Amino acid sequence: MAEITAEMVKLLREATNAGVLDCKKALTEANGDFEAAAELLRKKGLAAAAKKASREANEGVIGNYVHTGARVASLVEVNCETDFVARTDQFQQLARDLAMHVTASRPMWVSRDEAPADIVEKERAIYREQMAGSGKPPQVVEKIIEGKLDKWYSDMCLLEQPFVKDPNVTIQDLLTASIAALGENIKVRRFARLEIGG
């Protein structure tokens, strides 16, 4: 059994923002393996975040971003559960980052639930037309169409877009990590993007 030192706990705490006891417990469980302990804490945080995702989020802030030259700007309403969290630097930064992301990535909707059915159907019809005469079996064609539709959603829906500051992370991943870090449910309620002549 590896000895868990205070220094190890301190390093893990700095890397994960988890509590001292959680860090010590994770290191003990992982037999001193730093990476494994960090992964355990991450899974625990994400599991806790998933539980929090159903709670009411009626506080928050409106993040804003005006691009250099003031020709394009965005506002994003980001909600959390308490005014206390809404005032934290981390939450304010998240709202700013989301507004900057909306300015850069031009999403149409927050999530795929908001995409109007007629627009989705039009998109589906375009893909179906592209696949006509491909000679592929109907079930394969449907799978390809669904794949193309998923790609389209990831271009159009804010939560599914890769984050402009870190393309390996989606906006939903960013929110989930923020829920785990701040301990409250966080939701993007709506956004507006303005562009001169747009």
C-alpha positions as CSV (number, residue, x, y, z in Angstrom):
1,M,0.0,0.0,0.0
2,A,1.5,3.3,-1.1
3,E,1.9,6.0,1.5
4,I,-0.3,9.0,0.9
5,T,1.6,12.2,1.8
6,A,0.2,15.7,2.4
7,E,2.1,16.9,-0.6
8,M,0.3,14.3,-2.9
9,V,-3.0,15.4,-1.5
10,K,-2.1,19.1,-2.1
11,L,-1.0,18.5,-5.7
12,L,-4.2,16.5,-6.4
13,R,-6.3,19.3,-4.8
14,E,-4.6,21.9,-7.0
15,A,-5.1,19.8,-10.1
16,T,-8.8,19.0,-9.5
17,N,-10.3,21.6,-7.1
18,A,-11.7,18.8,-5.1
19,G,-11.8,18.8,-1.3
20,V,-8.9,17.6,0.9
21,L,-10.8,14.6,2.2
22,D,-12.0,13.6,-1.3
23,C,-8.4,13.9,-2.6
24,K,-7.0,11.7,0.2
25,K,-9.8,9.1,-0.3
26,A,-9.2,9.0,-4.1
27,L,-5.4,8.6,-3.6
28,T,-6.0,5.8,-1.1
29,E,-8.4,4.1,-3.4
30,A,-6.0,4.5,-6.4
31,N,-3.1,3.2,-4.2
32,G,-1.2,6.5,-4.7
33,D,-1.6,6.6,-8.5
34,F,-2.0,10.3,-9.2
35,E,-3.6,9.9,-12.6
36,A,-6.0,7.2,-11.4
37,A,-7.0,9.3,-8.4
38,A,-7.7,12.4,-10.7
39,E,-9.8,10.2,-12.9
40,L,-11.8,8.9,-9.9
41,L,-12.5,12.5,-8.8
42,R,-13.4,13.5,-12.3
43,K,-16.0,10.6,-12.5
44,K,-17.3,11.4,-9.1
45,G,-17.7,15.1,-10.1
46,L,-19.4,14.3,-13.3
47,A,-21.8,11.9,-11.6
48,A,-22.6,14.6,-9.0
49,A,-23.0,17.1,-11.9
50,A,-25.5,14.8,-13.6
51,K,-27.6,14.7,-10.4
52,K,-27.6,18.5,-10.1
53,A,-28.7,18.9,-13.7
54,S,-32.3,18.4,-12.8
55,R,-32.4,21.2,-10.1
56,E,-34.0,24.6,-10.7
57,A,-31.7,27.3,-12.0
58,N,-33.3,30.7,-11.7
59,E,-30.4,33.0,-10.8
60,G,-27.5,33.9,-13.0
61,V,-26.0,36.6,-15.2
62,I,-26.0,37.9,-18.8
63,G,-22.6,37.4,-20.3
64,N,-21.6,39.8,-23.0
65,Y,-18.9,40.0,-25.6
66,V,-18.2,42.8,-28.1
67,H,-15.6,41.8,-30.8
68,T,-12.8,44.2,-31.6
69,G,-14.1,46.9,-33.9
70,A,-17.6,46.7,-32.3
71,R,-19.2,45.2,-35.5
72,V,-20.3,42.0,-33.9
73,A,-21.5,41.2,-30.3
74,S,-23.3,38.6,-28.3
75,L,-25.4,38.4,-25.1
76,V,-25.9,35.0,-23.3
77,E,-28.2,34.4,-20.3
78,V,-26.6,31.8,-18.1
79,N,-28.5,30.5,-15.1
80,C,-27.5,28.9,-11.8
81,E,-29.3,28.1,-8.6
82,T,-28.0,30.9,-6.3
83,D,-27.0,34.5,-6.5
84,F,-23.8,33.5,-4.5
85,V,-22.6,31.4,-7.4
86,A,-23.7,33.9,-10.0
87,R,-21.3,36.4,-8.4
88,T,-18.3,34.2,-8.4
89,D,-15.4,35.0,-10.8
90,Q,-15.6,31.4,-12.3
91,F,-19.3,31.8,-13.2
92,Q,-18.8,35.3,-14.6
93,Q,-15.9,34.0,-16.7
94,L,-18.0,31.1,-18.0
95,A,-20.7,33.6,-19.1
96,R,-18.1,35.8,-20.8
97,D,-16.6,32.7,-22.5
98,L,-20.0,31.6,-23.7
99,A,-20.8,35.1,-25.2
100,M,-17.4,35.1,-27.0
101,H,-18.1,31.6,-28.3
102,V,-21.6,32.6,-29.6
103,T,-19.9,35.6,-31.4
104,A,-17.3,33.3,-33.0
105,S,-19.4,30.2,-33.7
106,R,-22.8,31.6,-34.7
107,P,-25.1,28.9,-33.3
108,M,-28.8,29.0,-34.3
109,W,-30.2,27.4,-31.2
110,V,-29.2,26.4,-27.6
111,S,-30.0,22.7,-28.1
112,R,-31.5,20.4,-30.7
113,D,-34.9,20.5,-28.9
114,E,-35.2,24.1,-30.1
115,A,-34.5,23.4,-33.8
116,P,-37.9,23.8,-35.6
117,A,-39.2,20.5,-36.9
118,D,-39.7,21.9,-40.5
119,I,-36.1,23.0,-40.7
120,V,-34.9,19.6,-39.5
121,E,-37.1,17.9,-42.0
122,K,-35.8,20.1,-44.8
123,E,-32.2,19.2,-43.8
124,R,-33.2,15.5,-43.7
125,A,-34.8,15.8,-47.2
126,I,-31.5,17.3,-48.6
127,Y,-29.5,14.4,-47.3
128,R,-32.0,11.9,-48.6
129,E,-31.7,13.5,-52.0
130,Q,-27.9,13.3,-51.8
131,M,-28.2,9.6,-51.1
132,A,-30.7,8.8,-53.8
133,G,-29.3,6.4,-56.4
134,S,-26.4,5.5,-54.1
135,G,-27.5,1.8,-54.3
136,K,-27.0,1.5,-50.5
137,P,-29.7,-0.5,-48.6
138,P,-32.4,1.7,-47.0
139,Q,-31.3,1.1,-43.4
140,V,-27.7,2.1,-44.3
141,V,-29.0,5.2,-46.0
142,E,-31.0,6.1,-42.8
143,K,-27.9,5.6,-40.7
144,I,-25.9,7.9,-43.0
145,I,-28.7,10.5,-42.9
146,E,-28.8,10.4,-39.1
147,G,-25.0,10.8,-39.0
148,K,-25.1,13.8,-41.3
149,L,-28.0,15.3,-39.1
150,D,-25.8,14.8,-36.0
151,K,-23.0,16.7,-37.7
152,W,-25.5,19.5,-38.7
153,Y,-26.7,19.7,-35.1
154,S,-23.1,20.1,-33.8
155,D,-22.7,23.1,-36.2
156,M,-26.1,24.7,-35.3
157,C,-26.7,23.9,-31.6
158,L,-24.7,25.8,-29.0
159,L,-24.4,22.9,-26.5
160,E,-23.0,20.6,-29.2
161,Q,-20.5,22.9,-30.7
162,P,-16.8,22.5,-29.9
163,F,-15.7,25.3,-27.5
164,V,-13.7,27.9,-29.4
165,K,-11.0,28.1,-26.6
166,D,-10.7,24.3,-26.6
167,P,-12.1,22.4,-29.6
168,N,-11.7,19.0,-27.7
169,V,-14.5,20.1,-25.4
170,T,-18.1,20.8,-26.3
171,I,-20.1,23.6,-24.7
172,Q,-22.1,20.9,-22.9
173,D,-18.8,19.4,-21.5
174,L,-17.8,22.9,-20.4
175,L,-21.2,23.3,-18.6
176,T,-20.9,19.9,-17.0
177,A,-17.4,20.7,-15.7
178,S,-18.6,24.0,-14.3
179,I,-21.5,22.2,-12.6
180,A,-19.0,19.8,-11.0
181,A,-16.7,22.7,-10.0
182,L,-19.3,25.1,-8.7
183,G,-21.7,22.6,-7.2
184,E,-24.9,24.0,-8.8
185,N,-27.0,23.3,-11.8
186,I,-26.0,25.6,-14.7
187,K,-28.1,26.2,-17.8
188,V,-27.8,28.4,-20.9
189,R,-31.3,29.9,-21.2
190,R,-30.9,31.9,-24.4
191,F,-28.6,34.0,-26.4
192,A,-28.6,36.9,-29.0
193,R,-25.9,37.6,-31.6
194,L,-25.8,41.0,-33.3
195,E,-23.8,41.8,-36.4
196,I,-23.6,45.1,-38.3
197,G,-25.4,44.5,-41.6
198,G,-26.1,40.9,-40.6
